[in-house]
């Protein structure tokens, strides 16, 4: 549901009376942005190399139990592309959005893409399934888990807790993307993890009534705000950020810029970069080093995968 209209602003004030003390804090998964252990990807993360620029939306109902109300109608398809900017397209109950990529996404260490919703606050979550395809026809869904209690229906006046949720888009608030790692789909029949050309996002119908429920991969009912029976109902897609894709491979970047040695132990040397500042980030997009010049001392970095960035130049390297 879009968090920018006047109706929702009224609801927001009511929800602010809820505090974290009302939760049991026994949840299993990553916490909200800014808390140790969070996996949230900020829209300005240097790990994001590009944004989805093609999207087709298939709207769902404002309320699946009242089809006479019609379909969700807030936003346009193009509002779900480009950088996350809190301008969204609403999917409605069970609606979907499919993004296609001319430069395939590939599986590397860490998250490979992130999906941005526009939740106005931590722990207010409108959720969606995420699927990928390497041929544009057959889709494989990420295994999702929801431990959100189902004894009471969540509505527009109710918070949950993002630590109940894993591998469902919408886990994090506006400007923070939920990351997805293609390694989670290793061994999926017919899926080429290094040639993902489509991502499909499907709204979770958060109704706990059995005839209309959505379920996680373990068969648990998913409880999220329901009903959201207005134009901006359902999951609100803001953007899809891509971290790893074939057009940003090491070999292609060596045409205009290079680094050596790779893997590196202490001093990383650069070739073909400008004199402006360079940045080194980890696979989660966190800045670990910035510098000027044609070399960098990376001896104190932990062993692992890193990215060197300057403007549109992006090169992956390994620290021994």
C-alpha positions in Angstrom: 0.0 0.0 0.0 1.4 3.4 -0.9 2.6 5.3 2.1 2.2 8.8 0.6 -1.5 9.4 0.3 -3.5 11.3 2.9 -5.4 8.2 4.0 -2.3 6.4 4.9 -0.8 9.4 6.7 -3.7 9.2 9.1 -3.2 5.6 9.6 0.5 6.2 10.2 -0.2 8.4 13.1 -2.3 5.7 14.7 0.4 3.1 14.2 3.1 5.2 15.8 1.6 4.4 19.2 2.9 0.8 18.8 6.4 0.2 20.2 8.9 -2.5 20.0 8.2 -3.5 23.6 5.1 -5.2 22.3 7.2 -7.9 20.6 8.8 -10.9 22.1 12.2 -10.4 20.4 12.7 -14.2 19.8 12.7 -13.9 16.0 15.1 -15.9 13.9 16.2 -13.7 10.9 18.0 -10.4 10.1 16.9 -7.3 11.9 16.0 -3.8 10.6 18.4 -1.4 8.9 21.0 0.2 11.2 21.0 -2.8 13.6 24.0 -5.2 13.7 23.3 -8.2 11.5 20.8 -6.4 9.2 21.1 -7.4 5.5 19.3 -4.3 4.2 20.8 -2.7 1.1 20.5 1.1 1.0 19.6 2.7 -2.3 22.9 4.5 -2.4 25.0 1.4 -1.7 28.1 1.2 -3.9 27.3 -2.5 -4.4 24.4 -1.6 -6.7 25.7 -1.3 -10.2 22.5 -0.6 -12.1 18.7 -0.6 -11.8 15.9 -2.5 -13.6 14.7 -0.4 -16.6 12.0 -2.7 -18.0 8.8 -3.7 -16.1 5.4 -5.2 -16.8 2.8 -5.2 -14.1 -0.2 -7.5 -13.8 -2.5 -5.9 -11.3 -4.4 -7.8 -8.6 -7.6 -6.9 -6.8 -7.9 -4.2 -4.2 -9.5 -6.9 -2.1 -9.5 -10.5 -3.3 -12.6 -11.1 -1.2 -14.4 -8.2 -2.9 -13.6 -8.4 -6.6 -16.4 -6.0 -7.3 -14.1 -3.2 -6.0 -11.9 -3.7 -9.0 -8.1 -3.8 -9.4 -5.4 -1.8 -7.6 -4.6 1.2 -9.7 -1.9 3.3 -8.0 1.2 4.2 -10.0 2.5 3.2 -13.5 4.7 0.4 -14.7 7.5 2.9 -15.1 7.3 3.9 -11.4 8.8 0.5 -10.5 12.0 1.1 -12.6 15.1 3.2 -12.0 16.6 4.1 -8.7 14.5 3.7 -5.5 12.8 7.0 -5.1 9.6 6.3 -3.1 7.6 6.6 -6.4 5.9 3.2 -6.7 3.5 1.0 -8.6 1.0 -1.0 -6.4 0.4 -4.6 -7.3 -2.9 -5.4 -5.5 -3.8 -8.7 -3.9 -1.8 -11.4 -5.7 -0.7 -9.0 -8.5 2.8 -9.3 -10.0 5.5 -7.4 -11.7 8.1 -8.8 -14.1 11.4 -7.2 -14.9 13.4 -8.3 -17.9 17.2 -7.8 -18.4 19.1 -7.6 -21.6 22.3 -8.0 -19.6 21.8 -11.1 -17.5 22.2 -11.1 -13.8 24.8 -13.6 -12.6 25.5 -15.4 -9.3 28.5 -14.2 -7.4 29.5 -14.1 -3.7 26.9 -12.2 -1.6 23.5 -10.9 -2.7 23.0 -10.5 -6.5 20.0 -8.1 -6.5 17.7 -6.3 -4.0 14.1 -5.3 -4.2 12.8 -2.1 -2.7 9.3 -1.4 -1.3 8.2 1.8 0.4 7.3 0.7 3.9 7.0 3.9 6.0 8.6 2.4 9.1 10.5 -0.6 10.4 8.3 -3.6 11.0 5.4 -2.5 8.8 5.7 -4.9 6.0 3.8 -5.6 2.8 5.4 -8.7 1.4 6.0 -10.4 -1.9 7.4 -13.6 -3.3 10.4 -13.4 -5.6 11.1 -15.7 -8.6 13.8 -15.7 -11.3 14.1 -17.2 -14.8 17.0 -17.9 -17.1 14.8 -18.3 -20.2 11.9 -15.9 -19.5 9.4 -18.7 -19.4 10.1 -21.0 -16.5 10.4 -19.4 -13.1 12.0 -20.6 -9.8 10.8 -19.2 -6.5 13.2 -18.3 -3.6 12.5 -20.4 -0.5 10.7 -18.1 1.8 10.0 -18.3 5.6 7.4 -16.3 7.6 7.3 -16.9 11.4 4.8 -14.0 11.8 2.1 -15.1 14.3 -1.2 -15.9 12.7 -3.5 -15.9 15.8 -4.7 -12.3 14.9 -5.0 -10.8 11.4 -2.5 -8.0 10.8 -4.2 -4.9 9.5 -3.3 -1.3 8.7 -3.0 -0.4 12.3 -0.6 -3.3 13.2 3.1 -3.7 13.2 4.9 -7.1 13.0 8.7 -7.6 13.1 11.0 -8.0 10.2 13.0 -10.6 12.1 10.1 -13.1 11.5 10.7 -12.9 7.7 13.3 -14.4 5.3 13.5 -14.2 1.5 10.3 -12.2 1.1 10.5 -8.8 -0.6 9.2 -5.9 1.5 11.1 -6.9 4.6 12.7 -3.5 4.9 11.4 0.1 5.0 11.6 2.6 2.2 15.0 3.2 0.6 16.3 -0.1 2.0 16.2 -3.1 -0.3 15.7 -6.8 0.6 18.7 -8.7 -0.8 18.4 -12.0 -2.7 21.3 -14.4 -3.3 21.1 -16.6 -6.3 23.3 -19.2 -4.5 20.1 -20.0 -2.6 18.7 -21.6 -5.8 21.8 -23.8 -6.5 20.7 -27.0 -8.1 17.3 -25.8 -9.3 16.4 -27.8 -12.4 16.6 -25.8 -15.7 17.9 -22.6 -14.0 21.2 -21.1 -15.1 22.3 -19.0 -12.2 24.7 -17.1 -14.4 22.1 -16.1 -16.9 19.1 -14.7 -15.1 17.1 -12.6 -17.5 13.8 -12.1 -15.6 12.8 -11.3 -12.0 9.1 -11.7 -11.0 7.6 -10.2 -7.9 4.2 -11.6 -6.7 2.2 -9.9 -4.0 1.6 -12.0 -0.9 -2.1 -12.0 0.1 -1.8 -11.5 3.8 -5.2 -12.8 4.7 -5.1 -15.6 7.4 -8.5 -16.9 6.3 -7.7 -20.3 4.7 -9.6 -19.7 1.5 -7.5 -16.7 0.7 -4.2 -17.3 2.4 -0.7 -17.2 1.0 1.9 -19.6 2.3 5.7 -19.7 2.7 7.9 -22.5 1.5 7.3 -24.5 4.7 3.5 -24.3 4.5 3.1 -21.5 7.1 0.4 -18.9 6.5 1.9 -15.5 5.8 0.2 -12.7 7.8 0.6 -9.2 6.5 -1.7 -6.1 6.3 -5.1 -7.2 5.0 -7.4 -5.9 3.7 -5.8 -3.0 1.8 -8.9 -2.4 -0.3 -8.0 0.8 -2.1 -6.1 1.9 -5.3 -2.7 1.5 -3.6 -3.4 -1.9 -2.1 -0.9 -4.7 -2.0 2.9 -4.7 -2.4 4.3 -1.4 -3.7 7.3 -1.9 -6.0 9.8 1.0 -5.8 12.8 -0.5 -7.6 15.1 -3.5 -8.3 18.8 -2.9 -7.8 21.3 -5.2 -9.4 24.7 -6.0 -7.9 26.1 -8.7 -10.2 25.6 -8.9 -13.9 27.5 -10.2 -17.0 28.1 -6.7 -18.4 30.2 -5.9 -15.3 32.5 -8.8 -15.5 36.2 -8.5 -14.8 37.1 -9.2 -18.4 34.9 -6.5 -19.9 36.2 -3.9 -17.5 39.8 -4.7 -18.3 39.2 -3.1 -21.7 39.3 0.4 -20.1 40.7 -0.2 -16.7 42.6 -2.9 -14.8 44.0 -3.9 -11.4 46.8 -6.2 -10.4 47.7 -8.5 -8.8 44.3 -10.2 -8.4 44.1 -12.0 -6.0 46.0 -9.4 -3.9 47.7 -9.7 -0.5 48.9 -6.1 0.3 49.3 -3.5 -2.4 46.6 -3.3 -5.2 47.8 -1.4 -8.3 45.5 0.4 -10.7 45.7 1.1 -14.4 43.4 3.2 -16.6 41.6 5.1 -13.8 41.3 8.9 -13.4 42.9 10.9 -10.5 39.5 11.1 -8.7 38.7 9.2 -5.6 38.3 5.4 -5.8 36.2 3.3 -3.5 36.4 -0.3 -2.3 33.2 -2.0 -1.0 32.4 -5.4 0.3 29.7 -7.6 -1.3 27.0 -6.0 0.9 27.9 -2.6 -0.5 29.6 -1.3 2.7 32.5 1.1 2.1 35.7 -0.4 3.5 38.3 2.0 1.9 38.5 5.1 -0.2 41.7 6.6 -1.7 43.3 8.6 -4.4 46.2 7.6 -6.6 47.2 4.5 -8.6 47.6 2.1 -5.7 45.9 1.1 -2.4 47.2 -0.8 0.6 44.5 -3.4 1.3 46.7 -5.5 3.6 44.4 -4.9 6.6 41.2 -6.0 4.8 39.8 -9.4 5.7 40.2 -12.1 3.1 37.3 -12.2 0.7 35.6 -10.7 -2.3 35.6 -6.9 -2.8 34.7 -4.4 -5.5 36.8 -1.4 -6.7 34.6 1.4 -8.0 35.1 4.8 -9.7 32.2 6.3 -11.5 31.0 3.6 -14.0 34.2 1.5 -13.6 33.6 -1.5 -11.4 36.1 -4.4 -11.0 35.9 -7.3 -8.6 39.0 -8.6 -6.8 39.9 -11.1 -4.2 41.9 -10.3 -1.1 44.0 -13.2 0.2 
